[in-house]
Amino acid sequence: MVPNQVKNGMLASITWPLLGSGKYQTVLFVFGFLFFATFIQITTLFPEQGRQYFPVKPLVSLIYLHRSIQFEECFFQDCPALQDILKQIVQNGKADQNEFGYYFSLHTPLHAWLVREVKKLTDRSWFDAYLIVKVLGGLVIAVGAAWWLYALFGPVVAGLVLLFLGPADCRLPEHALTQVQPGNISIGLAMLFWGLLARHPAVMGKWLPLMFILLSAMHQLGTGLAGVTLATYPLLRWRAMNRQDGWVVLTGVITIILLLAIPYLVEFPVLGIYRFLNDANLSHTLIYIKNLEFIGQRITLWMELYHLNAASTLGIILFLLAFSLYKRWFVWVVFLTFLVGLCMLTIFTGSHSIEVFGRYWIVMSVLLSGIFFASLILALILLRNGLMLIRNRFPIWSLTQSASHSHGFAPEPERKLSMGTLGMIVLMLAVQIYLSRWFVWVIFLMFFVGLCVLSLLVGSYSITILGRYWIVMSMLLSGILLAVLILAVFLHRNRPLLDRDRFAVWRSAQSVARWHGFATGTGNGWSAGLLGVIVLMLAGHFYLLLAHYSRWDPVMRIQDLAQRGNYSFDQTQPARLHQADRPCNKVLYVNIHGPQANEGQQIVVMAYFMEKAMQCGALLYTTALYPPDSPGRQFLEKSLPEVTHIVFQNVTHASYKPISLREGQPRLRLWKAVPDPSWRLLLKNPGVREVMVALRPWEETDRFREPLAQFTVPSSWEGWVDIRLPPTVGIWYELVVVDAGDIWLRGLRSGAAETTEKELLWPWDQGIELNFRNYRLETGKRINDTRWNTHFTVAEAIPEIRLSGRVVADRGMTALAVIEPPSRQEDK
């Protein structure tokens, strides 16, 4: 879609898209697309390697998987578990927003259906099906971003943006392009459709209603993207609007209205959260001004990627806007306008404005990156035009020396670089003004120089501000130095540089391009030469970016995703709910205070739901913390007699790895008298050398007593070790590693208890107390580094509720306890 050509003026030779199209432009675009698509797949697949059970970001992943399982088992959300949860979290007709969103909000129906169908077709696990859909979704995002950028800015800009977009995404929030989720897949579909619409609006118009349904069905935020599409379409067809286009717009309006109304019209399944939002959340729409600060931080993150600030970003947009209007091409302006409006609307969405803005900002970051590179290329083309005007008139090097001498620069060796650089700038200014009388770029240069000088007067921040502004100046100086480099290459190759035709800088660039095999014809010689200069400049900037933000590099992002939430889980536990001797009636799911407190209960509940637990009733321990007169707490207390099982988080899995004797410093003692103080330790040596372990008394005043026991753990070995504790109650003993190395404590049992319940790892109700230090890792840093304590009783896991149970499984992050029937309790 090429605009009308302007036949007069200095810009006449510049077409849109910039640099046009051709063999080598296409090669750059394809390379950028492959790089970006590969980057997405790497950040999707590599963190999944070595996970113990749950996929990356387990809470978010399980929420999406839970919706797929509902398609399979409980589509109308009428199974016992969901009905019990609904009665607990709905208060006076309104629901707890977070809990309701976890279990009921089916605002990604298309994604849920796709995961279910992939599971059926491949006969794989739910996690495998979810990962397959993520891989396919990553491909949709890559194709969508690439095609949209190609349609708006052409192959060269699109290729360069895609080269930057992947690594730069590691600096953006985690739900950005390289984190494939339903919302991002919806964005990928939108960008793909926008690219087709920008190129072929008449053909694609008839598909608008179907596209709106796909966007909204993939994720509810897609409705906003559908609104942008609908608003853009009439402007793309403004000069060729007909009656059919009017019907298309009307159908699109009706479709969007229906999509917005469905959550209110359909009660179950719940296709949105609006119907159950608390009035308090809606009243905060204009009070969450604090969110503006966080939104500003998101925008600042993007600008820091390119060393920009608000003024320079606005200047770049206006610079490209003026050129595109001159060339009668402003499709990107239309998209920018409506996307800005969509982002502004998110400020009025209440407490979720930050999250909603972050999702829509993904599209803005793609578009603004295209604008940035398009402006950069346009500036370089204008620089090329200026050089072409002087290529046959002036011997550059002699005039450079004359200009530098006339300004008083002495030709000392230490000043040659400054002399040559300043001389070239002065020469370019003089010739450009004299010959072309087109000196807008000269005005820009003067203002930027003035801006840099003014920045020195602002006090202690002068260096920082000057560094931001200097990036624009450095681009120009880099171009000049590259031109000198090209001349140096020809001097080395003994080319007849004094020939006026050969002496032209740009003609030299063409020859260098041909010399390296980049171009053979005269039609694309200049574009190939310019392309080489651009790639060389941006490649250096690209790697400097990665070096500057090395703590956000892709490798660290992948490691961070692989470590976080890497819980182990025993898949056999949910099956015990359906055993014939004690089938489930209602299951109480308990959360604890610890590193997993913010997400642990939801992870446990949904992990059980994956294994047919939705057919059992479900009670959430969090409702025990509600006020006594709340309906949710009253329902919980009323249902306690029907509880048959308790699921709570195993405190020994407060981190993502077993308890370390070196890092965890475990201590143990008897908290009640026991008949047989013989114990067994399940130890694992993950290292390649044997390690000495000692058991000794622990006192803060005397840390170096003689050990009570000492033994050696072979390398790469795991097994039970027998020890004995003195029968004295209340004295602490510690397990320590005597020499280098580390040992993991994976279990602790009474020796007498090994004849029964051999599958248990920990001493439930056996009178021993464990105290240890544990933590989790995020971005290579230790988080929640503290000490945890447990008596290994069910009662301590549910302090607000009086229930006693018998633990029957405790492997992994959860422990399962059975509530004995009243008749069996009476027998005991």
C-alpha positions in Angstrom: 0.0 0.0 0.0 2.2 2.8 -1.3 1.0 6.4 -1.2 1.1 8.9 -4.1 4.6 10.0 -4.9 5.5 13.7 -4.5 7.4 14.8 -7.6 9.1 17.9 -6.3 11.1 18.7 -3.2 14.0 17.0 -1.5 11.8 14.2 -0.1 10.7 13.1 -3.6 13.1 10.2 -3.7 12.0 8.8 -0.4 9.1 6.4 -0.7 6.9 4.7 1.9 7.5 2.1 3.2 11.0 3.4 3.9 13.7 1.8 1.8 11.0 0.1 -0.3 11.2 -3.7 -0.9 13.6 -6.0 -2.6 15.7 -9.1 -2.2 18.0 -7.9 0.6 15.3 -6.0 2.5 13.3 -9.2 2.5 16.3 -11.1 3.8 16.6 -8.7 6.7 12.9 -9.0 7.5 13.0 -12.8 7.4 16.0 -12.9 9.6 14.4 -10.6 12.1 11.2 -12.7 12.1 13.1 -15.9 12.6 15.1 -14.4 15.5 12.0 -13.1 17.2 10.0 -16.3 16.7 12.9 -18.4 18.0 13.4 -16.1 21.0 9.8 -16.6 22.0 10.0 -20.4 21.7 13.2 -20.5 23.7 11.7 -18.4 26.5 8.7 -20.7 26.4 10.3 -24.1 26.2 13.6 -23.8 28.1 12.2 -22.8 31.5 9.9 -25.8 31.4 12.9 -28.1 31.4 13.7 -29.7 34.8 10.4 -28.7 36.4 9.4 -31.0 39.2 5.7 -31.1 38.4 4.0 -27.7 37.8 4.6 -25.6 34.7 6.2 -22.2 34.7 4.2 -19.6 36.8 2.1 -22.4 38.4 -0.8 -20.3 39.7 -1.4 -18.6 36.3 -1.0 -21.8 34.4 -3.3 -23.7 36.7 -6.0 -21.0 36.4 -6.0 -21.4 32.7 -5.9 -25.2 32.9 -8.7 -25.2 35.4 -10.9 -23.6 32.8 -10.0 -26.3 30.3 -10.9 -29.0 32.9 -14.2 -27.3 33.4 -15.0 -27.9 29.7 -14.3 -31.5 30.4 -16.1 -32.1 33.7 -18.1 -29.1 34.9 -18.9 -26.8 32.0 -21.9 -25.2 33.7 -20.0 -24.9 37.0 -22.6 -27.0 38.9 -20.3 -29.7 40.3 -20.1 -30.0 44.1 -16.7 -28.3 44.6 -17.6 -25.1 42.6 -21.0 -24.9 44.2 -19.5 -25.0 47.7 -16.9 -22.4 46.8 -19.6 -20.1 45.3 -21.5 -20.2 48.5 -18.5 -19.2 50.5 -17.1 -16.4 48.4 -20.4 -14.6 47.5 -21.4 -12.1 50.1 -24.8 -10.4 49.7 -24.9 -11.2 45.9 -21.3 -9.9 45.3 -18.2 -12.0 45.2 -14.7 -11.8 46.5 -13.1 -10.5 43.4 -9.8 -12.5 43.5 -11.3 -15.9 44.7 -14.1 -15.6 42.2 -11.7 -14.9 39.3 -9.6 -17.9 40.3 -12.4 -20.5 40.2 -15.2 -19.1 38.1 -14.3 -16.5 35.6 -14.2 -18.3 32.2 -13.0 -15.3 30.2 -10.7 -17.4 28.0 -13.2 -19.9 26.5 -11.4 -20.3 23.1 -8.1 -21.0 24.8 -9.7 -23.5 27.2 -11.4 -25.3 24.4 -8.1 -25.5 22.4 -6.2 -27.0 25.3 -8.9 -29.6 25.8 -9.0 -30.5 22.1 -5.2 -30.8 21.9 -5.3 -33.1 24.9 -7.8 -35.3 23.1 -5.9 -35.4 19.8 -2.5 -36.1 21.3 -3.6 -38.2 24.3 -1.1 -36.4 26.4 -1.4 -34.9 29.9 -3.0 -31.5 30.6 0.4 -29.9 31.1 1.6 -31.2 27.8 -1.5 -29.9 26.0 -1.1 -26.6 27.7 2.5 -26.4 26.6 1.6 -27.3 23.0 -0.9 -24.5 22.9 1.7 -22.1 24.3 4.1 -23.0 21.5 1.5 -22.5 18.8 0.4 -19.2 20.5 4.0 -18.0 20.5 4.1 -18.6 16.7 0.9 -16.6 16.4 2.4 -13.7 18.3 5.6 -13.7 16.2 3.6 -13.8 12.9 1.2 -11.2 14.1 3.8 -8.7 15.2 6.0 -9.3 12.1 3.1 -8.8 9.6 1.7 -5.8 11.4 5.1 -4.1 11.4 5.7 -5.1 7.8 2.4 -3.6 6.7 3.0 -0.3 8.6 6.7 0.3 8.1 8.0 -2.0 5.4 10.5 -4.9 5.6 13.6 -3.0 6.8 12.0 -1.3 9.8 10.0 -4.5 10.7 13.2 -6.6 10.5 15.2 -4.3 12.7 12.3 -3.9 15.3 12.0 -7.7 15.5 15.7 -8.0 16.2 15.3 -5.7 19.2 11.9 -6.8 20.3 12.8 -10.2 21.7 15.8 -9.2 24.0 14.1 -5.9 24.9 11.1 -7.8 26.0 13.1 -9.2 28.9 13.2 -5.7 30.3 9.4 -5.4 30.2 6.9 -6.9 32.7 6.6 -10.7 32.7 3.2 -10.8 30.8 4.9 -9.3 27.8 5.4 -10.8 24.3 7.8 -13.6 25.3 5.4 -14.9 28.0 2.7 -16.7 26.0 -0.7 -16.5 27.7 -4.2 -16.2 26.3 -4.2 -12.4 26.5 -0.9 -12.3 24.5 -2.3 -14.7 22.0 -5.3 -12.5 21.5 -2.9 -9.6 20.9 -1.0 -11.7 18.4 -4.3 -12.4 16.5 -5.2 -8.7 16.6 -1.8 -7.6 15.2 -2.1 -10.2 12.4 -5.5 -9.0 11.5 -4.4 -5.4 11.6 -1.6 -6.1 9.2 -4.0 -7.7 6.7 -6.5 -4.9 7.2 -3.8 -2.2 6.6 -2.9 -3.9 3.3 -6.3 -5.1 2.1 -9.1 -3.2 4.0 -11.8 -4.0 1.4 -11.2 -7.7 1.4 -10.7 -8.1 5.2 -13.7 -5.9 6.1 -16.2 -8.8 5.7 -14.3 -10.8 8.3 -14.5 -8.2 11.1 -17.3 -9.8 13.1 -15.6 -13.2 13.1 -12.3 -11.6 14.1 -14.0 -9.8 17.0 -15.4 -13.1 18.3 -12.0 -14.8 18.1 -10.3 -11.9 19.9 -12.8 -11.8 22.7 -13.1 -15.6 23.0 -9.3 -16.0 23.4 -9.3 -13.4 26.2 -11.8 -10.9 27.4 -9.3 -8.1 26.9 -9.6 -8.8 23.2 -12.9 -6.9 23.2 -10.9 -3.7 23.6 -8.7 -4.7 20.6 -11.8 -5.4 18.6 -13.0 -1.8 19.4 -9.7 -0.4 18.1 -10.2 -2.5 14.9 -13.7 -1.2 14.4 -12.7 2.4 14.9 -9.8 2.0 12.5 -11.7 0.4 9.6 -13.8 3.4 8.5 -10.6 5.6 8.4 -8.8 3.1 6.2 -11.8 3.0 3.9 -12.7 6.7 4.1 -12.3 7.5 0.4 -13.9 4.3 -0.8 -16.7 3.9 1.7 -19.9 2.3 0.3 -23.1 0.8 1.6 -21.4 -2.6 2.2 -18.8 -1.0 4.4 -21.7 0.6 6.4 -23.2 -2.8 7.0 -19.8 -4.1 8.0 -19.4 -1.3 10.6 -23.0 -1.8 11.9 -22.5 -5.6 12.2 -19.2 -5.0 14.1 -20.9 -2.6 16.5 -23.6 -5.2 17.2 -21.0 -7.9 17.7 -19.0 -5.9 20.2 -22.2 -4.9 22.1 -23.2 -8.6 22.4 -19.7 -9.6 23.5 -19.9 -7.0 26.3 -23.4 -8.1 27.3 -22.8 -11.9 27.4 -21.3 -11.9 30.9 -24.6 -10.3 32.1 -26.9 -12.5 30.0 -25.4 -15.9 30.8 -25.3 -16.9 34.4 -23.3 -20.1 34.2 -20.7 -20.6 33.0 -19.5 -17.2 34.1 -17.9 -15.6 31.1 -16.7 -12.5 33.0 -16.3 -11.1 36.5 -18.4 -7.9 36.1 -21.6 -9.4 37.3 -20.1 -10.3 40.7 -17.8 -7.3 41.3 -18.2 -5.6 44.6 -19.6 -2.1 44.5 -16.5 -0.9 46.4 -14.3 -1.9 43.5 -16.4 0.2 41.1 -16.4 3.2 43.4 -12.6 3.3 43.2 -12.4 4.0 39.5 -11.4 7.6 40.0 -9.6 7.1 43.3 -6.8 4.8 42.0 -4.7 7.8 41.0 -1.7 6.0 42.6 -1.9 3.6 39.6 -0.8 6.5 37.3 2.6 6.3 38.9 2.9 2.6 38.1 1.7 3.2 34.6 4.4 5.8 34.2 6.9 3.3 35.3 5.8 0.9 32.6 6.2 3.6 30.0 9.6 4.6 31.4 10.8 1.0 31.1 10.1 1.1 27.4 11.8 4.5 26.9 14.9 3.3 28.8 15.4 0.5 26.3 16.2 3.0 23.7 17.7 5.7 26.0 14.8 8.0 25.4 12.7 10.3 27.5 9.3 11.9 27.1 10.5 14.9 25.1 12.6 12.8 22.7 9.8 10.2 22.3 7.3 12.9 21.4 9.8 14.6 19.1 10.3 11.3 17.2 6.5 10.8 16.8 6.0 14.3 15.6 9.0 14.0 13.2 7.6 10.9 11.6 4.0 12.3 11.7 5.1 15.3 9.6 6.8 13.1 7.0 3.9 10.6 6.8 1.4 13.3 6.3 3.6 14.8 3.6 3.7 11.4 1.9 -0.1 10.9 2.5 0.5 7.8 4.6 -0.8 7.9 8.2 -2.2 4.5 8.9 0.2 4.1 11.8 -1.1 7.4 13.2 -4.6 6.0 13.2 -3.5 2.9 15.1 -1.5 5.0 17.5 -4.4 7.3 18.2 -6.8 4.6 19.1 -4.3 2.5 21.0 -3.5 5.5 23.2 -7.2 6.0 23.8 -7.6 2.3 24.8 -4.7 2.6 27.2 -6.2 5.7 28.7 -9.5 4.0 29.2 -7.8 1.4 31.4 -7.2 4.0 34.1 -10.9 3.9 34.8 -11.2 0.2 35.4 -10.6 0.2 39.1 -8.1 -1.8 41.0 -7.1 -3.8 37.9 -6.0 -0.8 35.8 -2.3 -1.6 36.1 -2.8 -5.2 34.8 -5.1 -4.1 32.0 -2.8 -1.3 31.0 0.2 -3.6 31.0 -1.6 -6.0 28.6 -2.5 -3.2 26.1 0.9 -1.6 26.5 2.4 -4.6 24.8 0.8 -3.5 21.5 1.9 0.1 22.2 5.5 -1.0 22.7 5.5 -2.8 19.4 4.1 0.2 17.5 6.4 2.8 19.2 9.4 0.6 18.5 8.4 0.7 14.8 8.1 4.5 15.0 11.5 4.8 16.6 13.3 2.7 14.0 11.4 4.4 11.1 12.4 7.8 12.4 16.0 6.7 12.7 16.1 5.3 9.2 14.4 8.4 7.8 17.0 10.6 9.5 19.8 8.5 8.0 18.2 8.8 4.5 18.1 12.5 4.8 21.7 12.5 5.8 22.4 10.4 2.7 20.6 13.0 0.6 22.7 15.7 2.0 25.9 13.8 1.2 24.8 13.2 -2.3 24.5 16.9 -3.0 28.2 17.5 -2.3 29.6 14.3 -3.7 30.8 15.8 -7.1 31.6 19.4 -5.9 33.9 19.3 -3.0 37.0 17.2 -2.0 35.9 16.3 1.5 39.1 15.7 3.3 40.8 18.9 2.2 37.8 21.0 3.0 37.5 19.3 6.3 41.1 20.3 7.1 40.4 23.9 5.9 37.2 24.1 8.0 39.0 22.9 11.1 42.0 25.2 10.7 39.7 28.2 10.1 38.1 27.5 13.4 41.4 27.7 15.3 42.0 24.0 15.9 45.7 23.2 16.0 46.7 20.0 14.1 48.3 18.4 17.1 48.0 14.6 17.1 45.9 14.5 20.2 43.3 16.8 18.6 43.0 15.2 15.2 39.8 13.4 16.0 38.1 16.5 17.3 39.4 18.5 14.3 38.2 16.1 11.7 34.8 15.6 13.3 34.1 19.3 13.8 35.4 20.1 10.3 33.0 17.6 8.7 30.0 18.9 10.7 30.8 22.5 9.7 31.3 21.5 6.0 28.1 19.5 5.9 26.1 22.4 7.4 27.5 24.9 5.0 27.0 22.8 1.8 23.6 21.6 2.9 22.3 25.2 3.4 24.0 26.6 0.3 23.0 24.0 -2.2 19.7 22.6 -1.1 18.1 25.4 0.9 16.5 22.6 2.9 17.9 23.0 6.3 15.2 21.6 8.6 17.6 19.0 9.9 20.1 21.7 10.6 17.5 23.4 12.8 17.0 20.1 14.6 20.8 19.8 15.1 21.0 23.3 16.5 18.2 22.7 19.0 19.7 19.4 20.1 23.1 21.1 20.7 21.4 23.8 22.7 19.5 21.2 24.7 22.8 19.4 25.5 24.3 22.7 26.6 21.3 23.6 28.8 21.4 20.2 30.5 24.8 21.2 32.0 23.0 23.9 34.0 20.6 21.7 35.9 22.9 20.8 38.8 23.9 17.4 40.0 21.8 15.6 37.4 23.5 17.3 34.4 25.6 14.2 33.4 22.6 11.9 33.4 20.4 14.3 31.4 23.3 15.1 29.0 23.7 11.3 28.5 20.1 10.9 27.5 20.2 13.8 25.0 23.6 12.8 23.7 22.2 9.6 22.1 20.7 11.7 19.3 24.0 13.5 18.7 25.9 10.2 18.8 23.8 8.8 16.0 24.9 11.7 13.7 28.5 11.5 14.7 28.4 7.7 14.2 27.2 8.2 10.7 30.0 10.7 9.9 32.7 8.4 11.4 31.3 5.5 9.3 31.6 7.6 6.2 35.2 8.3 7.0 35.7 4.5 7.6 34.3 3.8 4.1 36.8 6.3 2.6 39.6 4.6 4.6 38.7 1.3 3.1 39.0 2.7 -0.4 42.3 4.3 0.4 43.5 0.9 1.5 42.4 -0.6 -1.7 44.0 2.2 -3.8 40.8 3.3 -5.5 41.0 6.6 -7.5 39.3 8.6 -4.8 40.2 12.0 -6.4 37.8 11.2 -9.2 34.7 13.3 -8.5 32.4 10.4 -9.1 34.5 8.0 -7.0 35.0 10.7 -4.3 31.3 10.7 -3.4 30.7 9.2 0.0 27.5 7.5 -1.0 29.0 6.2 -4.2 31.7 4.7 -2.1 29.1 3.1 0.1 27.6 1.5 -2.9 30.9 0.2 -4.1 31.6 -1.3 -0.6 28.2 -3.0 -0.8 29.0 -4.5 -4.2 32.5 -5.5 -3.0 30.9 -7.6 -0.3 28.3 -9.0 -2.7 25.3 -7.2 -1.1 24.2 -5.5 -4.4 24.8 -5.9 -8.0 22.4 -3.6 -9.8 22.2 0.2 -9.9 18.6 0.3 -8.7 19.2 -1.0 -5.2 22.8 0.0 -4.7 22.1 2.9 -2.5 19.5 1.1 -0.4 21.9 -1.8 0.1 24.7 0.6 1.1 22.4 2.4 3.5 21.1 -0.9 4.9 24.7 -2.0 5.6 25.3 1.3 7.5 22.1 0.9 9.5 22.7 -2.7 10.4 26.3 -1.9 11.5 25.2 1.0 13.7 22.2 -0.8 15.3 24.1 -4.0 15.9 26.6 -2.1 18.1 23.7 -0.4 19.9 21.9 -3.7 20.3 24.8 -5.4 22.0 25.5 -2.4 24.2 21.9 -2.5 25.3 22.2 -6.1 26.4 25.4 -5.4 28.2 23.9 -2.4 30.0 20.9 -4.4 31.1 22.8 -7.7 31.7 20.9 -8.4 34.8 17.8 -8.6 32.7 19.4 -10.7 30.0 17.4 -13.6 28.5 19.5 -16.2 30.2 18.7 -14.8 33.7 15.0 -14.4 32.7 14.9 -18.1 31.7 16.6 -19.2 34.9 14.3 -17.0 37.0 11.2 -18.5 35.4 12.6 -22.0 35.8 13.2 -21.6 39.5 10.1 -19.8 40.7 7.2 -21.9 41.8 9.1 -25.2 41.1 7.1 -27.2 43.6 6.9 -30.9 43.8 3.5 -32.6 44.0 2.3 -36.1 44.7 -0.2 -37.0 42.0 -1.5 -40.0 43.9 -2.9 -37.9 46.7 -6.1 -36.8 44.9 -6.9 -40.4 44.0 -7.2 -41.2 47.7 -10.3 -39.0 48.0 -12.2 -41.7 46.1 -11.1 -44.7 48.0 -13.9 -47.0 49.1 -13.1 -47.1 52.8 -13.4 -43.3 53.1 -14.9 -41.6 50.0 -14.8 -37.8 50.0 -17.8 -35.8 51.0 -16.2 -32.4 51.6 -12.5 -31.5 51.4 -11.1 -28.7 53.5 -8.2 -26.9 51.6 -5.9 -25.1 54.0 -3.3 -22.4 53.4 -0.3 -21.6 55.6 1.8 -18.5 56.3 5.0 -18.7 54.4 6.6 -18.2 51.0 3.6 -19.7 49.3 0.9 -18.0 51.3 -0.2 -15.7 48.5 -0.8 -18.4 46.0 -0.4 -21.8 47.9 -4.1 -22.5 48.5 -5.2 -21.8 44.9 -2.3 -24.0 43.6 -3.3 -26.9 45.9 -7.0 -26.6 45.1 -6.5 -26.5 41.3 -3.9 -29.3 41.4 -6.5 -31.5 43.1 -9.2 -30.4 40.7 -7.0 -31.7 37.8 -7.4 -35.2 39.3 -11.3 -35.4 39.6 -11.5 -33.6 42.9 -14.3 -31.3 41.5 -16.7 -34.1 42.2 -16.1 -33.7 46.0 -17.3 -30.7 48.0 -14.7 -28.0 48.6 -14.2 -25.7 51.6 -11.7 -22.9 51.6 -9.8 -22.3 54.9 -9.6 -18.6 54.0 -13.3 -18.1 54.8 -12.5 -19.0 58.4 -10.8 -15.6 58.6 -14.0 -13.8 57.5 -16.1 -11.9 60.1 -18.2 -14.3 62.2 -21.5 -13.0 60.8 -20.4 -13.3 57.1 -22.3 -15.9 55.0 -19.1 -17.5 53.9 -17.9 -18.2 57.4 -21.3 -19.4 58.5 -21.4 -21.8 55.5 -18.0 -23.1 56.4 -18.8 -23.7 60.1 -22.1 -25.3 59.1 -20.3 -27.7 56.7 -17.5 -28.8 59.1 -19.3 -32.0 60.3 -19.3 -33.1 56.6 -15.6 -32.8 56.1 -13.9 -36.1 55.3 -10.4 -34.9 54.2 -8.1 -32.1 54.9 -5.4 -30.9 52.4 -2.8 -28.6 53.8 0.7 -27.5 52.7 3.6 -29.4 53.9 5.7 -26.9 55.9 8.9 -28.9 55.0 8.3 -27.8 51.4 8.2 -24.1 52.2 10.8 -23.6 49.5 11.3 -25.2 46.1 13.9 -27.6 47.2 14.4 -30.0 50.2 15.8 -28.8 53.5 19.5 -28.2 53.3 21.7 -29.1 56.2 24.2 -26.4 55.3 21.7 -23.6 54.3 18.7 -24.8 56.4 20.6 -25.5 59.6 17.8 -27.9 60.9 17.3 -28.4 64.6 15.0 -31.0 66.3 13.8 -31.8 69.8 11.2 -33.8 71.6 8.2 -31.7 72.6 6.5 -34.5 74.5 7.7 -37.8 76.0 8.0 -40.7 73.7 8.5 -44.4 74.5 11.3 -45.0 72.0 13.6 -42.0 71.1 15.1 -43.8 68.1 14.7 -42.0 64.8 15.4 -42.4 61.1 16.6 -39.6 58.8 16.1 -39.7 55.0 19.2 -38.0 53.6 20.4 -37.3 50.1 23.8 -36.4 49.0 23.5 -34.6 45.6 27.2 -34.1 45.3 30.0 -36.1 43.8 32.0 -36.6 47.0 31.1 -38.2 50.4 30.1 -35.8 53.2 30.4 -36.1 56.9 27.3 -35.4 59.0 27.1 -34.9 62.8 24.3 -34.7 65.3 25.1 -32.5 68.3 23.4 -30.5 71.1 22.6 -26.9 70.2 22.8 -23.9 72.5 23.4 -20.3 71.6 26.0 -20.0 74.3 27.9 -23.1 73.4 27.9 -23.9 69.7 30.8 -26.4 69.5 29.9 -29.4 71.8 31.0 -32.9 71.0 28.7 -34.6 68.6 26.3 -37.4 69.8 26.6 -39.1 66.5 28.7 -38.9 63.4 28.4 -40.7 60.1 29.4 -40.5 56.4 26.9 -40.1 53.5 28.3 -41.5 50.2 28.3 -39.4 47.1 25.1 -39.4 45.0 23.3 -41.5 47.6 19.9 -41.3 49.2 18.6 -43.5 52.0 17.6 -43.8 55.7 20.0 -43.3 58.5 19.3 -44.4 62.1 20.0 -42.1 65.0 19.1 -41.9 68.7 18.1 -38.8 70.7 18.3 -38.6 74.5 14.7 -38.9 76.0 14.9 -35.4 77.6 12.1 -33.2 76.4 12.8 -29.6 75.3 16.6 -29.8 74.4 17.5 -28.8 70.8 19.8 -30.9 68.7 21.2 -29.8 65.3 22.3 -31.6 62.2 25.4 -30.2 60.7 27.7 -30.9 57.7 31.2 -31.3 59.1 33.2 -30.8 55.9 32.6 -29.3 52.5 29.5 -30.3 50.6 25.8 -30.3 51.4 23.1 -32.8 52.4 19.3 -32.7 51.9 17.0 -33.7 54.7 14.0 -35.4 52.9 12.3 -37.2 55.7 12.3 -37.9 59.5 10.5 -40.8 61.1 10.3 -42.6 64.4 12.0 -46.0 64.2 9.1 -47.7 65.9 6.6 -46.2 63.3 8.3 -47.9 60.4 6.2 -51.0 60.8 3.0 -49.0 59.8 2.5 -46.2 57.3 5.8 -46.7 55.7 4.9 -44.4 52.8 5.0 -41.3 55.1 8.1 -39.2 55.3 7.5 -37.1 58.4 6.7 -37.8 62.1 3.0 -36.8 62.3 1.8 -36.8 65.9 5.0 -38.6 67.1 6.2 -35.9 69.5 9.1 -34.4 67.6 9.6 -30.7 66.6 11.6 -29.4 63.6 13.0 -26.0 63.2 14.9 -25.0 60.0 15.9 -22.1 57.8 14.5 -21.9 54.3 14.1 -19.5 51.4 13.2 -19.3 47.7 15.1 -17.8 44.8 13.9 -15.0 42.5 16.3 -13.5 39.8 19.2 -15.1 41.6 18.3 -13.5 45.0 17.2 -15.1 48.2 13.6 -14.2 49.2 11.8 -14.8 52.5 15.0 -16.1 54.2 13.6 -17.0 57.6 13.2 -19.9 60.0 10.2 -22.2 60.1 8.9 -24.4 62.9 6.5 -27.4 63.0 5.3 -29.9 65.5 4.0 -32.1 62.7 0.3 -32.0 63.8 -2.8 -31.3 61.8 -4.1 -29.0 64.4 -1.3 -26.4 63.9 -2.2 -26.3 60.2 -5.8 -25.2 60.9 -5.5 -23.1 64.1 -8.9 -21.4 63.5 -10.8 -24.7 63.2 -11.2 -27.6 65.6 -10.6 -30.7 63.5 -8.3 -33.6 64.0 -7.2 -35.9 61.3 -4.8 -38.7 60.5 -2.2 -37.9 57.8 -2.1 -40.6 55.1 0.2 -38.9 52.5 2.8 -36.3 52.9 5.1 -36.4 49.8 5.5 -33.2 47.9 4.1 -29.7 48.8 0.8 -31.0 50.2 -0.2 -33.4 53.0 -3.5 -35.3 53.0 -5.3 -36.1 56.3 -8.4 -38.2 56.7 -11.1 -37.3 59.3 -12.2 -40.6 60.9 -15.9 -41.3 60.8 -17.7 -40.7 64.2 -18.2 -44.5 64.7 -14.5 -45.2 64.3 -13.6 -42.3 66.6 -16.0 -43.7 69.3 -14.3 -47.1 68.9 -10.9 -45.5 69.6 
